[in-house]
Amino acid sequence: METITRPHESDIPSYYLNYTKLTEGNDLIKTLDESNSITLDLLKNIPVSKEDYAYAAGKWSIKQVMSHIIDSERVFAYRALRFSRRDATVLPGFEENDYAENANVSGRNLDDIKNEYLAVRDSTIQLYRYMTTDMLDFKGVANEVSVTARAIGWIIAGHNVHHCNVIKDRYL
């Protein structure tokens, strides 16, 4: 297994650049593990009374934010899978608010959502673990922007850290 280093900034769609800047290091698998640890440390400090809390009208609850992290990681990992297999099919974006609205988090507790998060993160790490440089650097188009599987991996990690920061700053 080779180390999956950071992409060139020019390979990261501008919308996602700030996410990738939230990550540290130069090894994607370690960075995904670190963002996983950040998330688990955060989740164990959230009381049950705060699970459904939203800091303002029209904002997601903590459970919805976590569900969004999971859904986004699944979508991003699917894109990375397609591009790593040299599939040049243009992929659409997704409407995150529709996903959040229809995720049925009200029937779940945060511990259950955490278990789903862990399964998805493990799947993402396994997907990336044996990608070659050619697989990582094939460019595809998703949500109307060109991106590589390498960049997507770093976006996944940074997106996760971003939302953990939002939970810390606005929910707790």
DOTORDO-325880 format. One record per residue: x negated, z, y negated of N, C-alpha, C, O, CB in turn. Coordinates in steps of 0.05 Angstrom, whole numbers. Glycine has a CB too. Layout:
// residues N
<node <X, Z, Y>, <X, Z, Y>, <X, Z, Y>, <X, Z, Y>, <X, Z, Y>> ...
//
This chain:
// residues 172
<node <-17, 0, 23>, <0, 0, 0>, <-18, 0, -25>, <-36, 17, -27>, <19, 24, 0>> <node <-13, -19, -43>, <-28, -20, -67>, <-14, -4, -90>, <10, -1, -89>, <-33, -49, -76>> <node <-30, 5, -109>, <-19, 19, -132>, <-3, -1, -149>, <-13, -22, -155>, <-41, 33, -148>> <node <21, 7, -156>, <37, -10, -174>, <33, -1, -202>, <45, 19, -212>, <68, -9, -166>> <node <16, -16, -216>, <8, -9, -243>, <30, -18, -263>, <49, -32, -256>, <-18, -22, -251>> <node <27, -9, -288>, <46, -15, -309>, <47, -46, -314>, <27, -59, -310>, <39, -1, -335>> <node <70, -55, -321>, <71, -84, -329>, <59, -88, -357>, <56, -68, -372>, <101, -94, -328>> <node <53, -112, -364>, <46, -119, -391>, <71, -115, -408>, <93, -120, -399>, <35, -148, -394>> <node <67, -105, -433>, <90, -100, -450>, <107, -126, -454>, <131, -124, -457>, <81, -91, -478>> <node <94, -149, -453>, <108, -174, -456>, <127, -180, -433>, <145, -197, -435>, <89, -197, -460>> <node <123, -166, -411>, <141, -170, -387>, <164, -151, -387>, <181, -151, -369>, <124, -167, -362>> <node <166, -133, -407>, <187, -114, -408>, <207, -122, -430>, <199, -125, -453>, <176, -85, -414>> <node <232, -127, -423>, <252, -134, -444>, <252, -113, -466>, <251, -89, -460>, <280, -138, -431>> <node <254, -122, -490>, <251, -103, -513>, <271, -80, -512>, <264, -58, -520>, <255, -118, -539>> <node <295, -85, -502>, <315, -64, -500>, <305, -40, -483>, <312, -17, -488>, <341, -75, -488>> <node <288, -46, -463>, <279, -26, -444>, <251, -14, -450>, <242, 4, -437>, <279, -37, -416>> <node <238, -25, -470>, <211, -17, -476>, <208, 13, -482>, <190, 26, -473>, <200, -32, -500>> <node <227, 24, -497>, <226, 53, -503>, <229, 70, -477>, <217, 92, -476>, <247, 61, -522>> <node <244, 61, -458>, <246, 75, -433>, <219, 77, -419>, <210, 98, -411>, <266, 62, -414>> <node <205, 54, -417>, <179, 54, -403>, <159, 71, -417>, <140, 81, -405>, <169, 25, -400>> <node <161, 73, -444>, <142, 90, -459>, <146, 120, -453>, <129, 136, -460>, <145, 84, -489>> <node <168, 127, -442>, <173, 155, -434>, <159, 163, -409>, <157, 187, -402>, <203, 160, -431>> <node <148, 144, -394>, <135, 149, -369>, <105, 153, -374>, <93, 143, -393>, <140, 127, -349>> <node <92, 167, -355>, <64, 172, -357>, <50, 161, -332>, <63, 155, -312>, <58, 202, -359>> <node <24, 158, -334>, <9, 149, -311>, <8, 119, -308>, <19, 104, -325>, <19, 161, -286>> <node <-4, 110, -286>, <-6, 82, -281>, <-2, 75, -251>, <-13, 56, -240>, <-34, 72, -289>> <node <15, 92, -239>, <22, 88, -210>, <52, 92, -208>, <62, 115, -210>, <6, 108, -192>> <node <67, 70, -203>, <96, 72, -203>, <107, 92, -183>, <125, 107, -190>, <107, 44, -197>> <node <97, 92, -158>, <108, 110, -138>, <104, 139, -147>, <123, 155, -145>, <94, 106, -111>> <node <81, 146, -158>, <77, 174, -168>, <96, 179, -192>, <107, 201, -194>, <48, 178, -177>> <node <100, 159, -209>, <117, 162, -232>, <146, 166, -224>, <160, 182, -235>, <115, 138, -251>> <node <155, 151, -203>, <182, 155, -193>, <185, 183, -181>, <206, 196, -185>, <189, 134, -172>> <node <164, 192, -167>, <165, 220, -156>, <166, 240, -178>, <181, 260, -176>, <140, 225, -138>> <node <151, 236, -200>, <151, 255, -222>, <178, 256, -236>, <187, 277, -243>, <128, 247, -242>> <node <190, 232, -241>, <216, 232, -254>, <237, 245, -236>, <256, 257, -246>, <225, 204, -262>> <node <233, 242, -210>, <250, 256, -191>, <248, 286, -194>, <268, 300, -194>, <243, 247, -162>> <node <224, 296, -196>, <219, 325, -199>, <231, 335, -225>, <243, 357, -226>, <189, 331, -198>> <node <227, 320, -247>, <239, 327, -273>, <269, 330, -270>, <281, 349, -280>, <232, 306, -295>> <node <282, 311, -256>, <311, 312, -253>, <320, 336, -236>, <339, 349, -244>, <320, 286, -240>> <node <306, 341, -214>, <314, 363, -197>, <310, 390, -211>, <327, 408, -208>, <297, 363, -171>> <node <288, 393, -226>, <284, 417, -242>, <307, 421, -262>, <316, 444, -266>, <257, 417, -256>> <node <315, 400, -275>, <336, 401, -294>, <363, 409, -281>, <377, 427, -290>, <340, 374, -309>> <node <369, 396, -259>, <395, 401, -245>, <398, 429, -235>, <420, 440, -236>, <398, 381, -222>> <node <376, 441, -226>, <379, 469, -216>, <385, 489, -238>, <392, 512, -232>, <354, 477, -201>> <node <381, 481, -263>, <386, 499, -285>, <413, 494, -299>, <419, 506, -320>, <364, 496, -305>> <node <429, 476, -288>, <455, 471, -300>, <477, 488, -286>, <481, 485, -262>, <463, 440, -297>> <node <489, 506, -301>, <510, 522, -288>, <535, 506, -282>, <541, 486, -295>, <518, 546, -307>> <node <550, 514, -262>, <574, 500, -253>, <593, 497, -277>, <607, 477, -279>, <588, 516, -231>> <node <594, 516, -295>, <612, 515, -318>, <605, 492, -337>, <622, 485, -354>, <611, 541, -333>> <node <581, 481, -335>, <573, 459, -353>, <575, 431, -340>, <571, 411, -354>, <544, 464, -362>> <node <580, 429, -314>, <580, 404, -300>, <598, 383, -313>, <591, 359, -314>, <588, 408, -272>> <node <621, 391, -323>, <641, 373, -335>, <639, 372, -365>, <656, 361, -378>, <669, 380, -326>> <node <619, 385, -377>, <616, 387, -406>, <607, 361, -417>, <588, 348, -407>, <597, 410, -413>> <node <619, 353, -439>, <610, 330, -456>, <606, 341, -484>, <623, 356, -494>, <631, 306, -456>> <node <584, 334, -497>, <578, 346, -523>, <594, 336, -546>, <593, 347, -568>, <549, 341, -529>> <node <610, 314, -542>, <627, 304, -563>, <649, 287, -550>, <646, 278, -527>, <611, 287, -584>> <node <671, 283, -564>, <692, 266, -554>, <681, 238, -549>, <666, 227, -565>, <716, 265, -574>> <node <689, 226, -527>, <681, 199, -520>, <653, 198, -507>, <644, 176, -500>, <680, 183, -545>> <node <640, 220, -504>, <614, 221, -491>, <618, 229, -461>, <637, 242, -454>, <594, 240, -505>> <node <599, 221, -445>, <601, 227, -416>, <595, 256, -411>, <582, 270, -427>, <581, 210, -401>> <node <606, 266, -389>, <600, 293, -379>, <572, 292, -366>, <561, 270, -361>, <622, 304, -360>> <node <561, 315, -360>, <536, 316, -346>, <538, 301, -319>, <520, 287, -311>, <526, 345, -342>> <node <560, 306, -305>, <564, 292, -279>, <565, 262, -283>, <554, 247, -267>, <589, 301, -265>> <node <577, 252, -305>, <578, 224, -310>, <551, 213, -317>, <544, 190, -310>, <598, 218, -333>> <node <535, 228, -332>, <508, 219, -338>, <492, 216, -313>, <478, 196, -309>, <494, 240, -358>> <node <494, 235, -295>, <479, 234, -269>, <489, 210, -253>, <473, 196, -240>, <482, 260, -254>> <node <515, 206, -253>, <526, 183, -238>, <516, 157, -251>, <511, 137, -236>, <557, 183, -239>> <node <513, 156, -277>, <503, 133, -291>, <474, 127, -283>, <466, 104, -278>, <505, 136, -321>> <node <458, 148, -281>, <430, 145, -272>, <430, 133, -244>, <414, 114, -239>, <415, 173, -272>> <node <446, 143, -226>, <448, 133, -199>, <457, 103, -198>, <444, 87, -186>, <466, 150, -182>> <node <479, 98, -212>, <489, 70, -212>, <469, 51, -224>, <465, 29, -213>, <516, 69, -228>> <node <457, 59, -245>, <437, 41, -258>, <413, 36, -240>, <404, 14, -238>, <427, 53, -285>> <node <404, 57, -226>, <382, 54, -208>, <389, 35, -186>, <373, 18, -177>, <373, 81, -197>> <node <413, 37, -176>, <422, 18, -155>, <422, -11, -165>, <412, -29, -151>, <450, 26, -144>> <node <433, -15, -189>, <434, -42, -200>, <406, -52, -205>, <399, -75, -198>, <450, -42, -226>> <node <389, -36, -217>, <361, -44, -222>, <346, -50, -196>, <332, -70, -195>, <346, -23, -239>> <node <349, -33, -176>, <336, -37, -151>, <345, -63, -137>, <329, -77, -125>, <340, -13, -132>> <node <371, -69, -139>, <381, -94, -128>, <368, -118, -142>, <360, -137, -129>, <412, -95, -132>> <node <365, -116, -168>, <352, -138, -183>, <323, -140, -174>, <313, -163, -169>, <353, -133, -214>> <node <309, -118, -171>, <281, -118, -161>, <279, -130, -133>, <261, -145, -128>, <270, -90, -162>> <node <298, -123, -116>, <298, -135, -89>, <301, -165, -91>, <285, -180, -78>, <321, -123, -73>> <node <320, -175, -106>, <324, -204, -108>, <299, -218, -119>, <291, -238, -108>, <348, -210, -127>> <node <288, -207, -141>, <265, -220, -153>, <240, -218, -135>, <224, -237, -134>, <259, -208, -180>> <node <237, -196, -121>, <214, -193, -104>, <215, -212, -80>, <194, -218, -68>, <212, -164, -94>> <node <238, -222, -74>, <242, -242, -53>, <243, -270, -64>, <251, -289, -50>, <268, -236, -37>> <node <234, -273, -89>, <232, -299, -103>, <259, -313, -106>, <261, -337, -106>, <213, -317, -88>> <node <279, -297, -109>, <306, -307, -114>, <310, -311, -144>, <309, -292, -159>, <328, -287, -102>> <node <313, -336, -152>, <315, -342, -181>, <343, -343, -191>, <348, -352, -213>, <301, -369, -186>> <node <362, -335, -175>, <390, -334, -183>, <393, -316, -208>, <383, -294, -208>, <409, -324, -161>> <node <405, -327, -229>, <410, -311, -253>, <430, -289, -247>, <452, -295, -237>, <420, -329, -277>> <node <423, -264, -253>, <440, -241, -247>, <454, -231, -272>, <442, -230, -293>, <424, -219, -234>> <node <479, -224, -270>, <494, -214, -293>, <486, -186, -300>, <473, -172, -285>, <525, -216, -288>> <node <495, -177, -324>, <492, -149, -332>, <515, -133, -319>, <529, -144, -302>, <493, -146, -363>> <node <517, -108, -327>, <539, -92, -317>, <549, -74, -340>, <533, -67, -357>, <531, -75, -292>> <node <574, -67, -339>, <586, -52, -361>, <584, -22, -353>, <601, -12, -338>, <615, -60, -367>> <node <565, -9, -365>, <559, 19, -357>, <583, 38, -362>, <588, 56, -346>, <536, 30, -372>> <node <598, 33, -383>, <621, 50, -388>, <643, 47, -368>, <657, 66, -360>, <632, 45, -416>> <node <647, 22, -358>, <667, 18, -337>, <658, 32, -311>, <674, 44, -297>, <670, -13, -331>> <node <632, 30, -305>, <621, 44, -282>, <626, 74, -284>, <635, 87, -265>, <591, 38, -278>> <node <620, 85, -307>, <623, 114, -311>, <652, 122, -309>, <658, 143, -297>, <612, 123, -339>> <node <670, 106, -320>, <698, 112, -319>, <710, 112, -291>, <729, 126, -285>, <714, 93, -337>> <node <698, 95, -274>, <708, 91, -247>, <692, 103, -225>, <695, 96, -201>, <711, 62, -242>> <node <674, 122, -231>, <656, 133, -211>, <668, 157, -196>, <656, 167, -178>, <631, 142, -225>> <node <692, 166, -204>, <706, 189, -191>, <688, 214, -190>, <687, 227, -169>, <714, 180, -164>> <node <675, 221, -212>, <659, 245, -211>, <676, 270, -213>, <666, 292, -206>, <639, 245, -234>> <node <700, 268, -222>, <717, 292, -224>, <723, 304, -197>, <728, 328, -195>, <744, 284, -237>> <node <722, 289, -176>, <726, 299, -149>, <701, 308, -135>, <701, 313, -111>, <740, 278, -132>> <node <679, 310, -150>, <653, 317, -138>, <640, 340, -154>, <647, 345, -177>, <634, 293, -138>> <node <622, 354, -141>, <606, 374, -155>, <578, 363, -160>, <570, 343, -147>, <605, 401, -140>> <node <563, 376, -177>, <537, 366, -184>, <517, 367, -161>, <499, 350, -159>, <525, 383, -207>> <node <521, 385, -143>, <503, 386, -119>, <507, 362, -102>, <487, 351, -91>, <509, 412, -103>> <node <532, 353, -99>, <537, 328, -84>, <525, 304, -97>, <513, 287, -84>, <568, 325, -81>> <node <528, 303, -124>, <516, 281, -139>, <486, 281, -137>, <473, 260, -135>, <525, 282, -169>> <node <474, 305, -137>, <445, 308, -133>, <436, 296, -107>, <415, 283, -105>, <436, 338, -135>> <node <451, 301, -85>, <444, 291, -59>, <445, 260, -59>, <428, 247, -46>, <463, 302, -38>> <node <465, 249, -72>, <466, 220, -75>, <442, 209, -90>, <430, 189, -83>, <492, 211, -88>> <node <435, 223, -112>, <412, 215, -128>, <387, 215, -111>, <371, 196, -112>, <408, 235, -152>> <node <383, 235, -95>, <359, 237, -78>, <358, 213, -58>, <337, 202, -53>, <359, 263, -63>> <node <381, 207, -46>, <382, 184, -27>, <375, 158, -41>, <360, 142, -30>, <409, 183, -14>> <node <386, 154, -65>, <381, 129, -79>, <352, 127, -87>, <339, 106, -85>, <399, 127, -104>> <node <341, 150, -98>, <313, 150, -106>, <294, 144, -82>, <275, 129, -85>, <305, 176, -119>> <node <300, 156, -59>, <284, 151, -35>, <285, 121, -28>, <265, 109, -21>, <293, 168, -12>> <node <309, 110, -30>, <312, 82, -23>, <296, 64, -43>, <284, 44, -34>, <342, 74, -25>> <node <296, 71, -68>, <281, 56, -88>, <251, 57, -82>, <237, 37, -83>, <286, 67, -117>> <node <241, 81, -76>, <213, 84, -69>, <206, 68, -45>, <185, 55, -44>, <206, 114, -65>> <node <223, 69, -24>, <217, 53, 0>, <217, 23, -6>, <201, 8, 6>, <238, 60, 22>> <node <235, 14, -23>, <236, -14, -31>, <209, -23, -44>, <199, -44, -37>, <259, -19, -51>> <node <199, -6, -61>, <175, -13, -76>, <149, -9, -60>, <129, -22, -66>, <173, 2, -101>> <node <150, 9, -41>, <125, 18, -28>, <107, -5, -18>, <82, -2, -19>, <132, 36, -5>> <node <118, -26, -8>, <101, -47, 4>, <104, -74, -10>, <98, -94, 2>, <108, -50, 33>> <node <113, -74, -35>, <113, -99, -49>, <85, -107, -56>, <68, -91, -64>, <130, -96, -75>> <node <80, -133, -53>, <54, -144, -61>, <54, -152, -91>, <75, -151, -103>, <47, -170, -44>> <node <31, -158, -101>, <29, -166, -129>, <47, -190, -135>, <61, -191, -155>, <0, -173, -137>> <node <48, -210, -117>, <65, -233, -121>, <94, -225, -121>, <110, -236, -137>, <60, -254, -99>> <node <102, -207, -104>, <130, -198, -104>, <137, -183, -129>, <158, -186, -141>, <135, -180, -79>> <node <118, -167, -139>, <123, -150, -163>, <125, -167, -188>, <139, -160, -207>, <101, -130, -165>> <node <110, -189, -189>, <107, -204, -214>, <124, -230, -215>, <121, -245, -235>, <79, -211, -218>> <node <141, -235, -196>, <159, -258, -198>, <179, -252, -219>, <192, -231, -219>, <173, -264, -170>> <node <183, -271, -238>, <202, -267, -260>, <230, -278, -252>, <232, -301, -243>, <192, -279, -286>> <node <250, -262, -257>, <277, -270, -254>, <292, -264, -280>, <281, -253, -298>, <291, -256, -230>> <node <317, -271, -280>, <334, -266, -304>, <357, -249, -296>, <372, -255, -278>, <344, -293, -317>> <node <360, -226, -310>, <382, -208, -307>, <392, -200, -334>, <376, -193, -352>, <374, -183, -289>> <node <418, -199, -337>, <430, -191, -363>, <418, -207, -386>, <413, -197, -408>, <425, -161, -368>> <node <413, -233, -381>, <404, -253, -400>, <375, -249, -410>, <367, -260, -430>, <422, -252, -424>> <node <359, -233, -396>, <331, -230, -403>, <313, -234, -378>, <321, -227, -356>, <326, -202, -415>> <node <289, -244, -383>, <270, -248, -362>, <256, -221, -356>, <248, -206, -374>, <249, -269, -369>> <node <253, -215, -330>, <241, -190, -322>, <229, -192, -294>, <238, -208, -278>, <262, -167, -323>> <node <209, -176, -288>, <197, -175, -262>, <205, -150, -247>, <215, -131, -259>, <166, -176, -264>> <node <201, -150, -221>, <207, -126, -205>, <189, -104, -214>, <197, -80, -214>, <203, -132, -174>> <node <164, -110, -221>, <145, -89, -231>, <157, -75, -255>, <158, -51, -256>, <117, -102, -238>> <node <166, -91, -275>, <177, -79, -299>, <202, -63, -292>, <206, -41, -304>, <184, -101, -319>> <node <219, -73, -274>, <243, -59, -267>, <237, -31, -256>, <251, -12, -262>, <259, -75, -246>> <node <216, -29, -239>, <209, -3, -228>, <203, 17, -250>, <211, 40, -249>, <186, -6, -210>> <node <188, 9, -270>, <180, 26, -292>, <205, 32, -310>, <207, 54, -321>, <158, 14, -309>> <node <223, 13, -312>, <248, 17, -327>, <264, 39, -313>, <276, 56, -326>, <264, -9, -330>> <node <266, 37, -286>, <281, 57, -271>, <271, 85, -277>, <286, 103, -284>, <279, 51, -241>> <node <245, 88, -276>, <233, 115, -281>, <238, 124, -310>, <246, 147, -314>, <203, 115, -275>> <node <234, 106, -329>, <238, 114, -357>, <267, 119, -364>, <273, 137, -380>, <227, 92, -374>> <node <285, 103, -352>, <314, 107, -357>, <322, 135, -348>, <337, 149, -361>, <330, 85, -343>> <node <312, 143, -324>, <317, 169, -313>, <307, 191, -332>, <322, 210, -338>, <304, 172, -285>> <node <283, 189, -341>, <271, 209, -360>, <287, 210, -386>, <293, 231, -396>, <242, 203, -366>> <node <295, 186, -396>, <310, 185, -421>, <336, 202, -418>, <342, 218, -436>, <317, 156, -428>> <node <351, 197, -397>, <376, 212, -394>, <372, 241, -388>, <389, 258, -395>, <392, 199, -372>> <node <351, 249, -375>, <345, 277, -371>, <339, 290, -398>, <348, 312, -404>, <321, 282, -352>> <node <325, 276, -415>, <320, 286, -443>, <346, 289, -458>, <349, 308, -473>, <301, 267, -458>> <node <364, 270, -455>, <390, 272, -469>, <405, 297, -459>, <417, 311, -475>, <407, 246, -464>> <node <405, 301, -433>, <419, 325, -422>, <407, 350, -434>, <421, 368, -442>, <417, 325, -391>> <node <380, 352, -434>, <367, 376, -445>, <373, 380, -475>, <379, 402, -483>, <336, 373, -442>> <node <372, 358, -490>, <376, 360, -519>, <405, 364, -528>, <410, 377, -548>, <365, 335, -532>> <node <424, 352, -514>, <451, 352, -524>, <471, 367, -507>, <493, 372, -516>, <460, 324, -526>> <node <464, 374, -483>, <483, 386, -465>, <477, 415, -459>, <495, 431, -453>, <485, 371, -439>> <node <452, 423, -461>, <445, 450, -453>, <436, 468, -476>, <429, 491, -473>, <422, 449, -432>> 
//
